[in-house]
Amino acid sequence: MVDRSRSGLRCRSVRYVNSPQGALPRFTRGTIRYEMENLGRRLVFVDWDHGISVPVFPDEIEVLGQEGRLETR
């Protein structure tokens, strides 16, 4: 099932992620498109600012606040 509740929120990567579309360096920013469960794992699909769109695991990103600052909980 596709979850769009965080669609449009800004995020950034918290570690280096190697993907089939290329490297995703730490602190790369992007916009969440949607989230979904796949084989018992949660995936977050993100449109990254440097032009690639790849899924990441929730622990590989930080969700940012309205102005692009880290969101506090």
Phi and psi restraints in degrees (value plus and minus 20) as a CYANA .aco file:
   2 VAL   PHI    -108.0   -68.0
   2 VAL   PSI     110.4   150.4
   3 ASP   PHI    -131.9   -91.9
   3 ASP   PSI      95.7   135.7
   4 ARG   PHI    -126.4   -86.4
   4 ARG   PSI      -2.0    38.0
   5 SER   PHI     -84.9   -44.9
   5 SER   PSI     -46.6    -6.6
   6 ARG   PHI    -128.7   -88.7
   6 ARG   PSI      -5.9    34.1
   7 SER   PHI     -78.0   -38.0
   7 SER   PSI     112.5   152.5
   8 GLY   PHI      72.6   112.6
   8 GLY   PSI     -31.6     8.4
   9 LEU   PHI     -95.0   -55.0
   9 LEU   PSI     125.7   165.7
  10 ARG   PHI    -104.2   -64.2
  10 ARG   PSI     129.0   169.0
  11 CYS   PHI    -167.5  -127.5
  11 CYS   PSI     153.4   193.4
  12 ARG   PHI    -164.8  -124.8
  12 ARG   PSI     132.9   172.9
  13 SER   PHI     -97.0   -57.0
  13 SER   PSI     124.6   164.6
  14 VAL   PHI    -122.5   -82.5
  14 VAL   PSI     -27.3    12.7
  15 ARG   PHI    -172.8  -132.8
  15 ARG   PSI     147.1   187.1
  16 TYR   PHI     -86.1   -46.1
  16 TYR   PSI     112.1   152.1
  17 VAL   PHI    -146.0  -106.0
  17 VAL   PSI     106.1   146.1
  18 ASN   PHI    -115.5   -75.5
  18 ASN   PSI     105.1   145.1
  19 SER   PHI    -147.2  -107.2
  19 SER   PSI     144.0   184.0
  20 PRO   PHI     -80.9   -40.9
  20 PRO   PSI     -44.8    -4.8
  21 GLN   PHI    -110.3   -70.3
  21 GLN   PSI     -22.7    17.3
  22 GLY   PHI     112.1   152.1
  22 GLY   PSI     157.4   197.4
  23 ALA   PHI     -94.3   -54.3
  23 ALA   PSI     124.6   164.6
  24 LEU   PHI    -141.2  -101.2
  24 LEU   PSI      73.6   113.6
  25 PRO   PHI     -84.8   -44.8
  25 PRO   PSI     139.6   179.6
  26 ARG   PHI     -79.1   -39.1
  26 ARG   PSI     123.1   163.1
  27 PHE   PHI      50.5    90.5
  27 PHE   PSI      -4.4    35.6
  28 THR   PHI     -90.5   -50.5
  28 THR   PSI     115.0   155.0
  29 ARG   PHI    -120.3   -80.3
  29 ARG   PSI     132.9   172.9
  30 GLY   PHI    -181.9  -141.9
  30 GLY   PSI    -196.9  -156.9
  31 THR   PHI    -141.7  -101.7
  31 THR   PSI     108.7   148.7
  32 ILE   PHI     -89.0   -49.0
  32 ILE   PSI     110.4   150.4
  33 ARG   PHI    -114.0   -74.0
  33 ARG   PSI     -72.5   -32.5
  34 TYR   PHI    -187.3  -147.3
  34 TYR   PSI     151.2   191.2
  35 GLU   PHI    -147.5  -107.5
  35 GLU   PSI     134.5   174.5
  36 MET   PHI    -178.7  -138.7
  36 MET   PSI     140.4   180.4
  37 GLU   PHI    -111.5   -71.5
  37 GLU   PSI     117.7   157.7
  38 ASN   PHI    -165.0  -125.0
  38 ASN   PSI      96.6   136.6
  39 LEU   PHI      33.6    73.6
  39 LEU   PSI      20.3    60.3
  40 GLY   PHI      60.3   100.3
  40 GLY   PSI     -14.1    25.9
  41 ARG   PHI    -138.6   -98.6
  41 ARG   PSI     124.8   164.8
  42 ARG   PHI    -108.1   -68.1
  42 ARG   PSI     112.6   152.6
  43 LEU   PHI    -142.1  -102.1
  43 LEU   PSI     123.0   163.0
  44 VAL   PHI    -135.5   -95.5
  44 VAL   PSI      98.0   138.0
  45 PHE   PHI    -109.9   -69.9
  45 PHE   PSI     103.6   143.6
  46 VAL   PHI    -146.1  -106.1
  46 VAL   PSI     116.4   156.4
  47 ASP   PHI    -111.6   -71.6
  47 ASP   PSI      86.1   126.1
  48 TRP   PHI    -101.3   -61.3
  48 TRP   PSI     126.8   166.8
  49 ASP   PHI     -80.3   -40.3
  49 ASP   PSI     -46.5    -6.5
  50 HIS   PHI    -111.1   -71.1
  50 HIS   PSI      -3.0    37.0
  51 GLY   PHI      84.3   124.3
  51 GLY   PSI     -24.3    15.7
  52 ILE   PHI    -126.2   -86.2
  52 ILE   PSI     137.0   177.0
  53 SER   PHI    -145.7  -105.7
  53 SER   PSI      87.2   127.2
  54 VAL   PHI    -156.4  -116.4
  54 VAL   PSI     130.0   170.0
  55 PRO   PHI     -99.6   -59.6
  55 PRO   PSI     128.8   168.8
  56 VAL   PHI    -155.7  -115.7
  56 VAL   PSI     144.6   184.6
  57 PHE   PHI    -102.2   -62.2
  57 PHE   PSI     130.5   170.5
  58 PRO   PHI     -75.3   -35.3
  58 PRO   PSI     -51.3   -11.3
  59 ASP   PHI     -98.9   -58.9
  59 ASP   PSI     -20.8    19.2
  60 GLU   PHI    -116.5   -76.5
  60 GLU   PSI     -21.5    18.5
  61 ILE   PHI    -152.9  -112.9
  61 ILE   PSI     140.1   180.1
  62 GLU   PHI    -139.4   -99.4
  62 GLU   PSI     113.1   153.1
  63 VAL   PHI    -102.6   -62.6
  63 VAL   PSI     112.9   152.9
  64 LEU   PHI    -118.5   -78.5
  64 LEU   PSI     137.5   177.5
  65 GLY   PHI     -95.6   -55.6
  65 GLY   PSI    -193.3  -153.3
  66 GLN   PHI     -75.0   -35.0
  66 GLN   PSI     -60.1   -20.1
  67 GLU   PHI    -117.5   -77.5
  67 GLU   PSI      -2.6    37.4
  68 GLY   PHI      65.6   105.6
  68 GLY   PSI     -10.5    29.5
  69 ARG   PHI    -112.9   -72.9
  69 ARG   PSI     138.3   178.3
  70 LEU   PHI     -80.4   -40.4
  70 LEU   PSI     110.7   150.7
  71 GLU   PHI     -96.9   -56.9
  71 GLU   PSI     113.1   153.1
  72 THR   PHI    -116.2   -76.2
  72 THR   PSI     125.6   165.6
